[in-house]
């Protein structure tokens, strides 16, 4: 009886670990899909560009792909809904909102 009870407890533990693993991987999978879609075809976004003192310079809306550079702090916008027009931004604050 004692061995049978330990077996049931072990099965419950393994089932709990499996469920947690699946739930965690689902969120990771959804993030991966969204990253892939963003990198390949862009996402519907609103991008606002501000000066360093907080004044709005420009606002873009539409299907936009965003790339940033860790080394230079430069951000490139690929405006897919505007015939793939590319905008490069330096020394500004960029706020991106997905629609």
Secondary structure, DSSP 8 states (H G I E B T S, - for coil): -HHHHHHHHHHHHHHHHHHHHHHHHHHHHHHHHHHHHHHHT-EEEEEEEE-TTS-EEEEEEEEEEEEE-TTT--EEEEEGGGTTEEEEE-SSEEEEEE-
